[in-house]
Amino acid sequence: MSKVFKKTSGHGQIALYLGKRDFVDHVDSVEVVDGVVKVDPSGLNGKKVFVYLACAFRYGSEDLDVIGLTFRRDIWIHRVQVYPPEGGSATKSPMQESLMKKVGEQGCPFSFQMPTNLPCSVALQPGPNDSGKACGVDFEVKAYVANEKNNPDEVIEKKDTCRLMIKKIQFAPAGNKAGPKADISKQFMMNDKPVHLEAALEKEIYYHDEPITVKVKVNNETNKTVKKIRVSVEQLTNVALYSSDTYTAAVCTEEFGETINGNSTFDKSFTVTPTLANNKEKRGISVDGRLKDEDTHLASTTLSQGDKEMQGILVSYKVKVTLMLSGGGLLGGLTSSDVTVEMPLTLMSPKPAG
């Protein structure tokens, strides 16, 4: 184990140890969150030591709470008592065995099995002048000293707690299928024949920061001229916990000055690359959860679509191809119009090697 993550309480009597902070959601199962709490019993004064794992939806700064909703809402929480230990000695995972060697005899192991229907770690990007924590879904492991496991009336002092934030992440599934296709035929006033637009993606899944190739075919049977082709990638964010609204934000838009005259055909591929680096100033777009100031990227597509109340934030993407036509004939610009098709896009991180 190359790195150990540790957080000690203010009074120094408990310390939380984790061997990693990223836990993978395989859609049908989630990696077990396991760690160790080091407990110095001499200063507990008869109190006990507990650990909880919580998945919460956070609204950002408390001073921004102007809509009458709480600053934080727990989506899922589970608590265990680690000291004095309850029950028999459970089998320790290799991670816990390694941590126990480091911690010594005062180590108390714990583990949590998350359900499969919880959201992944995702945050809504704050604006340049926003302060406080970003809105979004986060996970925390917290050890604390208390008389009871979960008594809402018991005051637990900050110096009696220690916590570490963790992330729940998904990787792109193995095997990449052919990408989606879309087509449309559109007729215009004063024209007997249509413009036919067909677009296709090379594959179903693209990785973050990977160029996306879009194949475009056009059969322009009208007397109108296509002046430009716009290819855009849109992110759709549904904050399902409180609202059924879906927020759409263009995370990449490119215009190509292709001219397609009337009564002609066109066949060409275009490349666009949505990146977080080009969207740093956009407030409210979804990004994959981060710990402290580490780098991240646009939020990954949400794969599991379970209970929406549990999911918190659902993220999806689509690619739009638009032909921008100018009018021909006597009416000219009065009959100009656009022709658009949309295709779903899955944007994720590749599974690390090994």
N, C-alpha and C positions, 0 to 999 in steps of 0.2 A: 504494500500500500504506500504510494508515493507521498500522499498528502493527507493530513488529518485536520479536520475543521473543529475548532474548540471555542467555546464561550463559557466564561466563568461568571457566577453571580457576584453581585456587589459585595456581599459579606464573605465570599470565598468558600462557602461551605458546600456548594454544589458546582459541578462543571459538566457541560454537555459536550459530547464527542460524536462526530459523524465522520465516516470514511469518504463520503461523497455528498454532493448537493444536487446532482441531477438524477432524476429517477424516471425511467422510461415506461411509457404507456404503450403496450403492445396491442391495444384495442380490446382484445379478449382477456387480458390480464395486465396488472401493473406491478412493477418491481416493488418488493417489500422495502419499507423504510426502516432500517435497523441502526441502532447506535448504542452508546453506553453513557450512563451518568455516573460520575465520580461523586461519592457522598462522604462527607466528614460528619459522622453522627454526633460528635462531641458537643456541637452547639445547636442541635435541633430542638432541644427542650421538649422532647416528647412529640414533636410534629413529624409529619410524614413527607416523603418526596414523591411527586407525581410528574408524569410527562404527558403532554397532549400533542397531537398532530391536528392542525386546523387548515381547512381550505376556506378562504374568505373572499368575498367581493368587497373591494375597498373603493371608496368614492373620492379619495384624494384628501386635500387639506380640509380640516374640520371647519375652517372659516369660509369654505366654499359651499357649505351645506345650507343652501337657500331653498331647497325644494321639499323640506320637511321630512327627509329620509335620513336614516342613521348613517353615520360616517363609515360603518363597517357592518357587514352581515355575514355571519358564518353560514357557509353552504353545507359543510360537513365537519364534524369535530369528534375526536375519539380520545379518551383519557385512560391511562394505566397507572397503577401504583408500582413504583420501583423500589421504594424503601419504606418500611421493612418489606422485603420481597414476599409476594403472595404465592401460595401454591408450591408445586415442586420446581425443580431446576429444569427449565426447558432447554432443548438442544440449541446451542449457540451457532449462529451462522459463521462462515469463515471471516466475514468482516468484523463481527463481534469478537471472535477469538483474537484477531489481530489487535483490536482496540483494547481488549482486556489485558493483553501483555503490556501495553503501553501504560494503562491506567493503574493496574495492580489490584490488590484485594478489595479496595473500596469501590470497584466498578460494579454497577448494576445495569445489566443489559435490558433493552426494550426493543420492541418491533411493532410496526403497524402495517396492516394490509388495507390499502385504499380500494374502494369500490371502482369498477371500471367506468362508471357513468359520471365521474367528476371531470370538470374542464381541465385543460392544460393551462400552464402559467401564461398569462397574456396581459398586456398593459395597453391602455390608451395613451398615445403619446401626448404629453403636455405641450402647451404653447411655449414660445421662447421666454415669456415673462411669468409663466406659472411657477409657483413654488409648492413645496410639500411633495408627498408621495403621489405617484401616478395612479389614476384610477385603473382598476383591473382586478384580475384574479390572482391571488398569491397563496403560498403554502408556508406555514411556519411550524417548526418543532420547538416546543417550549417546556423546560423543566422548571418546577416551582416547589417551594416549601409551603405546606398548608396543613390544617387540621383535618380537612375533608377534601375528597377528590373534586367535588363540584358543588360548592355551597355559594350561591349568588350573594349571600349576605356577608361572607367572610372577606375581609380586606387582606389582599396579598400585596405586601410591599415590593417595590421594584427591586430592592437589593436582595430579595428572596427568589428572584427569577433569573433565568438565562435562556436565550433563544437563538436559533439559527433559521434563516430563511432557506427554503429549498425550492427546486423547480420540478414540475411534472412536464415531461416533454414527449413528443411523438416524432418518429422518423418515418420517412417515406416507405411504404410497403415494397417488398421485393417484387420484381417483375413489372415491366412497364408496357402497357398496352398501346395500341394505336390511339392517336388523339381524336378528339371530337371534330365533327364537321357541321357546318350550317350553310344554308343557302336560302335565297329569297329572289322572287321575281316581282318587280314593281313597275306598274304602268303609270303614265303621267297623262294629264289632260293634253289634248291635241296630238297624242301619239297613239297609234294603233298597237305598236309592239313594245315590249318591256325592256328594262335593264335586268339582266340576270347576274347576281353576285353569289359566288361560292367561296367559302373560306374554310381552312382546316389547320389544325395543329399537328405537328409531327408525332407527338406522343402525349399520353394522358397526364404524366407527372413531370413537373419541372422543379429543379432545385433552386433555392434562394440565390440570387445574383447570377443565374444562368441565363444566357440569351434565349429568348423564345422566338422560334421561327414560325411565321404565319404564312401559309400558302394562300394566294388570292387569285381567283379566276373571274374574269368579267366577260360577259357577252352583251355588248351595248347595241341593241337593235333600234335605238331611237335616234333622233337628230340632235340630242343633247350631247354635251361634252363633259367628261369627268375631268375636273381641274386638279383635284387632290385626292389622296387616299389617307385617311387617318386611322391609325392603329393604336388602341389604348387598352390598358389593363386597369380594371376597377376592382377595388376591395370592398366587400360587403360585410359589415359588422352588425350583428344582431345582439344587443344587450338583452338576452332573453330573460334575465332574472326579474326585470322590472317592466319591460316594454316589449311589444311585438314589432316595434319599428326596426327597420333595417337602414343603416347609414351607409351611403355609397360615397366612396372617394376615389378619384382617379389617381393611381400611384405611378402611372407612366403613360405619356401621350406623345406620339410621334406623328408628324405630318410629312407625307412624301409627295413631292410635286410631280406626280405622274399624270400625263395627259392621255385620255382614252377618247378618241373622236367617235362621233356617231357612226353606227353601222360597222363596228370593228370589235375585235376580241383582244384579251389581255391575260397574261399568265405570268405571275412573278411571286417570289417569296420575299417577305420583309422580316426584319429582326428587331425586337424591342426587349429591353432589359429593365424590369422594375427593381429598384434598389431602395433601401432605407436612406442611403446617403443622399439621394435626390429628393427626399421627402422630409428632411429634418425640421422644416419650419411648419409642417402641416399638423395642426392640433387635431387630436381625436382619431388619427389612424391607429390601427391595432398593430402592436409589435410583440414579438415573442418576449416572454417575461425575462427580466435580467436581475442579476444579483449585484448590488452596488453599481459600479460604473463600467461593468464589463460590456463589450460590444454585443450587439444583437442584430436582428434583421426584421423585416416585415413579418407579421404573425403568420404562422403556418395555417394551412387549411384545416378546419376542424373535421376529423374523420368520423368520430363516433357521434351520432345524433340521438342520444338517449333522451331521458327526461329533461325537457328544456329548463325547468326550474333549477335542476342541478347543474346544467351546463354553464350557466353564467354568461359567457360570451361565445357566440358562434361566428366563425370567420370563413368566408368563401371568396372566390375570385371569378372574374369573367374577362374574356378578351372580346373587345368590340372592334369590328372593321366597318368603316364608314366611307362610302363614295360621296364626294362633294361635287355635285353637278351644277353646271351653269345652264341656263335656259337657252334653247335654240328657237328659231322661228320668230314670228311677229311679236309674241308676248315677252320674249327675252327673259329677264330676271324675274318677272312675275311668276313664272312657272318653274323656277329653280327649286331643287329639293335635294335631300340626302337619301341614300339607301344604306341601311345598317343591318348587320347580322351580329349575333352574340354567341359565344361558346364558353362553356365552363372550363376553368383552369384549376388544377391542383398544384399548389406551391408549398414545398416542404423542404426539410433538411435531409440529406442522405444519411443512412445508417453508417456510423463509423466502422472502419475496418477492424476486424479482430473481435 
